[in-house]
Every structure is written in C-alpha cells, then in structure tokens.
Amino acid sequence: MALSEDGQLISQIRQGNTLALKALYEKYKVQVYRTALAITRNREAAEDILQDCFLKVYTHADKLDGSVPLSPWLHRVAVNLSYNWLNRNRRWLQPLEEIIDQFVTPHRLSPETALETRELQQVVQDAIVSLPFAHRAVVVLFYLNGFSLNEIAYILDCPVGTVKSRLHYARQSLRRKLERARQLSPEIAYEFA
C-alpha cells in the first residue's frame, strides 16, 4: 500500500521528526481552525482545539493510516473536541458578530450595501447557530469546508444516510428560519438552497 503525502509525513513523525509535524500543521491549520471556530464561535477555544488536534497527531502517529489523507481524521478530532468544549462552556459563548468577519472578506461597498450585507450575514449565521449541534456540524463541514458526504460520514463516525438526513433537515430548518426572518425584515432578500 503506497503512502499518501500525509502518510509520508506521518511516517517521519513516527521517527521523531518534528519538522514533519510542522509541515502537517501548516497544511491543515486554517481548515481545522475554521471548523472549530464555526462550531464553537470562540477564538480561544478554536486555537486550543487546533493545538489539541496536532498534539493528537503526534501522540497517535503510530495508529494513523498513512495511505489516506489526514484531513478527515483531523476534522473528526476537531468536531469531537468542539462538541466537548460546547458541552462544557455553553453559557460562555461569545456574540457571533465578533467572528463573522473571519468568514467573509469585506469589499469596498456603499454604507447601505455594507449594512445590508452585515444584516444578511447576521441572519444566516444566527440561523446556523440555532441548529442542533449534529445539524450545525454537517452544515459547517459541507458548506464551509467543502467535504463530501462520505468524508463527513467518516468525520462524524456515522452512516452516509445519516449525514444526508441531517443535511436535509438542516436545510429545511434554515429555509424556515430564513423565511421567517424575511417576513420580519422584507428589505433583506436571500435564498438558501
């Protein structure tokens, strides 16, 4: 069985090469951080989760499958650590508007357009955050990180059918919430497909 690029680095980590760990960290740090941040909505927690993920890479290098990319395994760890953090710290969540700028690059817009864009982002982010954890995790992994249904099933350790179901119900819920928001604020126009 041939080793993937990640597998070659994992093999080097097994031999004590910390530069290989650094290479994996540089390759995946942004994705893992964004996943943790999108789920926890807390920068410090996301940073801690990022560090914990790579500590687990180092401590479990001998158990990792070097024939496949490391990304799904890392995201499984990140989602699990995020879930644990949420359970411990649910009452300490910071306001969503403090992190929204990390997901959207601001453009030079007129003040009116910028306000409408921020309002729309806030409505969509509030709708996503209001989802149950299992649905929110699927939405984050599918839409924010672009993982396939099979990869998400691996990350969440559940059947592909469960991922499809969660994504379906999450979309329905988001559609209803966004419709209600549109009725309350008709000047905001959007669609969630």
C-alpha positions as a printed Julia matrix, in Angstrom:
193×3 Matrix{Float64}:
   0.0    0.0    0.0
   1.53   3.32  -1.09
   1.77   6.14   1.39
  -0.01   9.39   0.64
   1.85  12.68   1.01
   0.37  12.93   4.51
   1.36   9.32   5.15
   4.97  10.08   4.35
   4.92  12.92   6.87
   3.21  10.71   9.46
   5.92   8.11   8.92
   8.54  10.77   9.61
   6.67  11.86  12.76
   6.8    8.26  13.98
  10.58   8.54  13.7
  10.56  11.7   15.82
  10.8   14.29  13.04
   9.03  17.38  14.41
   9.52  19.23  11.1
   7.1   16.73   9.55
   4.55  17.61  12.24
   5.11  21.28  11.46
   4.52  20.6    7.75
   1.18  18.9    8.51
   0.26  21.75  10.85
   0.97  24.35   8.17
  -1.01  22.35   5.63
  -4.17  21.94   7.73
  -4.15  24.65  10.4
  -6.52  27.06   8.63
  -9.13  24.4    7.82
  -9.1   22.89  11.31
  -9.2   26.3   12.99
 -12.12  27.47  10.83
 -14.05  24.3   11.61
 -13.52  24.67  15.34
 -14.32  28.39  15.21
 -17.51  27.86  13.2
 -18.74  25.3   15.72
 -17.6   26.89  19.0
 -17.79  30.56  17.96
 -14.87  31.21  20.29
 -11.4   32.15  19.07
  -9.53  30.92  22.13
 -11.37  27.6   22.07
 -10.66  27.21  18.35
  -6.96  27.87  18.95
  -6.88  25.33  21.78
  -8.72  22.76  19.67
  -6.28  23.34  16.8
  -3.34  22.69  19.13
  -5.03  19.64  20.65
  -5.66  18.18  17.19
  -1.99  18.28  16.31
  -0.98  17.03  19.71
  -3.19  14.03  18.95
  -1.46  13.63  15.57
   1.85  13.46  17.38
   0.7   11.11  20.14
  -1.3    8.82  17.83
   1.0    8.85  14.79
   1.6    5.11  15.14
  -2.16   4.44  14.75
  -2.84   6.73  11.78
  -3.44   5.25   8.32
  -0.75   6.67   6.05
  -2.46   5.54   2.86
  -5.2    8.18   3.06
  -5.2   11.97   3.55
  -5.16  13.13   7.15
  -7.82  15.84   6.72
 -10.94  13.74   7.51
  -9.32  12.31  10.65
  -8.22  15.77  11.78
 -11.7   17.15  11.25
 -13.23  14.26  13.17
 -10.97  15.15  16.09
 -11.78  18.87  15.72
 -15.54  18.23  15.66
 -15.34  15.96  18.7
 -13.21  18.44  20.64
 -15.57  21.27  19.62
 -18.56  19.28  20.78
 -16.88  18.6   24.13
 -15.98  22.27  24.5
 -19.58  23.32  23.76
 -20.91  20.96  26.38
 -18.53  22.36  28.99
 -18.86  26.04  28.06
 -22.32  26.54  26.61
 -23.05  29.62  28.73
 -19.82  31.4   27.8
 -20.34  31.66  24.03
 -19.25  35.0   22.61
 -21.52  37.03  20.32
 -21.46  35.8   16.75
 -20.84  39.26  15.29
 -17.36  39.2   16.82
 -16.26  36.39  14.49
 -18.35  36.93  11.36
 -15.57  38.9    9.66
 -13.31  35.84   9.7
 -15.55  34.05   7.23
 -16.29  36.89   4.83
 -13.75  39.22   3.28
 -15.16  42.75   3.3
 -15.27  44.59   0.0
 -15.44  48.31  -0.6
 -19.2   48.78  -0.52
 -21.52  51.71  -0.1
 -22.64  52.14   3.51
 -26.14  50.92   2.62
 -24.87  47.82   0.83
 -22.41  47.09   3.62
 -25.21  47.35   6.2
 -27.49  45.06   4.17
 -24.65  42.56   3.75
 -23.91  42.56   7.5
 -27.62  42.14   8.27
 -27.88  39.22   5.86
 -24.74  37.6    7.27
 -26.1   38.01  10.77
 -29.44  36.43   9.88
 -27.79  33.46   8.17
 -25.22  32.96  10.95
 -27.93  33.19  13.63
 -29.96  30.58  11.75
 -26.96  28.23  11.53
 -26.05  28.71  15.18
 -29.62  27.91  16.23
 -29.36  24.44  14.65
 -28.77  21.44  16.91
 -25.09  20.5   17.12
 -25.38  17.49  14.79
 -27.03  19.58  12.06
 -24.69  22.54  12.57
 -21.63  20.29  12.29
 -22.88  18.86   8.98
 -23.6   22.35   7.59
 -20.17  23.63   8.64
 -18.35  20.62   7.19
 -20.34  20.58   3.94
 -20.68  24.29   3.14
 -17.72  25.89   4.92
 -15.13  23.16   4.39
 -16.49  21.55   1.23
 -16.25  17.95   2.46
 -18.11  15.25   0.56
 -20.93  13.31   2.21
 -18.62  10.27   2.57
 -15.92  12.37   4.25
 -18.45  13.91   6.63
 -19.72  10.43   7.5
 -16.17   9.44   8.39
 -15.54  12.64  10.36
 -18.76  12.29  12.37
 -18.5    8.49  12.58
 -21.97   7.86  11.24
 -23.52   6.36   8.09
 -23.71   8.46   4.89
 -27.5    8.18   5.09
 -27.42   9.91   8.47
 -25.31  12.71   7.02
 -27.78  13.12   4.13
 -30.68  13.16   6.56
 -29.04  15.72   8.85
 -28.14  17.92   5.9
 -31.7   17.65   4.55
 -33.29  18.59   7.89
 -30.73  21.34   8.47
 -31.58  22.86   5.08
 -35.3   22.66   5.83
 -34.81  24.3    9.2
 -32.59  27.02   7.73
 -35.1   27.67   4.95
 -37.93  28.09   7.51
 -35.85  30.36   9.75
 -34.73  32.49   6.82
 -38.31  32.76   5.54
 -39.44  33.96   8.97
 -36.6   36.49   9.0
 -37.61  37.67   5.54
 -41.19  38.21   6.71
 -39.95  40.22   9.7
 -37.49  42.21   7.59
 -38.66  42.21   3.94
 -35.85  44.51   2.77
 -33.4   41.64   3.28
 -33.61  39.34   0.26
 -31.89  35.95   0.26
 -32.37  32.34  -0.59
 -30.98  29.15   0.93
 -30.98  26.25  -1.49
